[in-house]
Amino acid sequence: MKTVHVAAGIIRKEGSDELLAVQRGYGDMQGLWEFPGGKLMRGETPEDAVRRELMEELQVKVTNLRDFYTVEYDYPDFHLSMECYY
């Protein structure tokens, strides 16, 4: 089974329990909620990928990145390996 490697950023509003999530507007998972992030490019570390994706998607420069959790999940067509950073 094909494995898709993804990095995601969990962004919390300071002083609150509110998290930033976005709703997909396209593809097979349209309408579902996700944390900002995306697929790793060839030779890219998960940390570099989440920094790149947050800059591309939100124009956010990450200064304090902490490893949070790795999600492993089997979809019917692929295996997802998602490194989450806080």
PyMOL commands that set and color helices and strands:
alter all, ss='L'
color gray80, all
select helices_A, chain A and resi 46-58
alter helices_A, ss='H'
color red, helices_A
select strands_A, chain A and resi 3-9+22-23+33-34+37-39+67-74+79-85
alter strands_A, ss='S'
color yellow, strands_A
deselect
rebuild
show_as cartoon
